[in-house]
Amino acid sequence: MKAAVIKKFGLPSVFEITDLFIPKPKANQLLVRVYATSINPIDWKQRKGNHRFILGAPFPITLGYDVCAEVVEVGSQIKMFKPGDVVFGVLDNKYGGALAEYALGTESCFALAPRNIRFEHAAAFPMVSLTALQALRDKAKLKHGMRVLINGASGGVGHIAVQMARLMNAKVIAVSSSRNQTFVESLQPDQFIDYNKQDILKTTDKIDVFFDVSGIYSFVKCKHMLNPGGIYINTLPRPKILFHKILQLFTKGKKVKTLLMKHSSDDLRIIGQWITEGKLKVELDEIFNLNNISAAHHYAEGGHSKGKNVVIIN
């Protein structure tokens, strides 16, 4: 099978297109033929070697987690899927493995893909949607009428989070730049703030949840914006998080939450239902093919994408 691999950590140019053996699924795994994957920040951070002290360096490494794919073979313990099913999800292998024509994942990685969208759109949803859902539902306990500020509202997680917060009947303040204002306002937040024109830390209205998707602000900087009992969420845990956890004890019940996305086929089914009902959409910025993976990573790493960038595999 054709795959994009790295044999060392570094710049986007480290990718090589090569042939690998098609992997064999274990009893608890599915083998899938990958239609498309999408690029998340974790992908280019791992390419640079940011996680090498945790995950090691088992070169050659095949990166990528998001997939829309067809089930080819299932292990003896698989109950929910059969060959021929079209699925979407997030791979659970070390470093993923989605940048290849075939990949492996356990049952909790997948759900049946929505039938009313194209496969490249289905491949863009999984990681950002699971992150947004688990942040707003599980960490923030978002409820009707709560005020949530989403910083980084035009990015992958951000633009999905705006839509999900509205589905949860929250009041949404979306923060982005004027470059993406039209796009973000099309998601119908209650308020849009251009961070180039307004210092959001000087916002006078109190909020219940500060979801810092971009990871720019610390709890220390924005805790004054939160109502008593308000919650600050960051998907990029900071080195000072322990200090912030101690600080929260002196802030009238305000809380610091960090999020590590969990694989959940149940959550993917919820997301798939929202997509099928037309309540959730994903914005595609650029579409690449596997041979252009270096260019895809270079573009995604620039940090100004509107929505998601997708790589077509098959």
Secondary structure, DSSP 4 states (H G I P E B T S, - for coil): -EEEEESS-SSGGGEEEEE-PPP---TTEEEEEEEEEEE-HHHHHHHHTTTHHHH---SSB----EEEEEEEEE-TT--S--TT-EEEEE--STT---SBSEEEEEGGGEEEPPTTS-HHHHHHSHHHHHHHHIIIIIIS---TT-EEEEETTTSHHHHHHHHHHHHTT-EEEEEE-GGGHHHHHTT--SEEEETTTS-GGG--S-EEEEEETT----HHHHGGGEEEEEEEEESS--TTHHHHHHHGGGSTT-EEEE------HHHHHHHHHHHHTTS----EEEEEEGGGHHHHHHHHHTS--SSEEEEE--
